[in-house]
Amino acid sequence: MTITVNIAEAKARLSALIEAAERGEEIILARAGVPVARIAPYAEKPKRRFGILKEMGWEGHAPYEAFEPDPDHVAWIDEPIEPPSQSPYPPPARGKK
């Protein structure tokens, strides 16, 4: 359940709002009816499991081929980059004489 409370009222009833959050309710704090903050129950993040990739069969190294360039794109990698023959931008404006 969601409760919307103006900030002035929240200052006066903070302990009751925290108890409501402990019960699992979400409290929206509003200034002049516009939501600005949320009080929600605290939830611990799950602990990280180290070694999960090893359990899935990963041996700790990538095949050498993974670091080689794609053979379909090797040709354009070695092509030199030619500057454009004409600038796409107009020349800078000179001062009036």
Steps between C-alpha positions, in 0.01 A plus 500: 500500500623852420449797730546858376587757767593869480842585644364706791279209608789256452716705740234469768435126441846372404504217757161371384607518134817303574292235677276482192807452280617218730164329439570513125309812399645763267469867601518778241604842630344790311558874493180687409355172373795425268695181589864574587627202703419145598536308826503125440592192701874432502598190307846347519668431169567131446855393575725448199592142431862478400591211277162471328663502154728215602192303609358559152811349338712809421869415532631854539633577154352607168598330176775683312274541197275730701765772479568472128331743258198374311625357167206658316616847604880472480515657151361838599707518820824531302371754245650848545265780591497764227416859595203646312595691185277793592390615844128457565508829693491848342813714535506730805342842454745787462444842649329766284728753326 
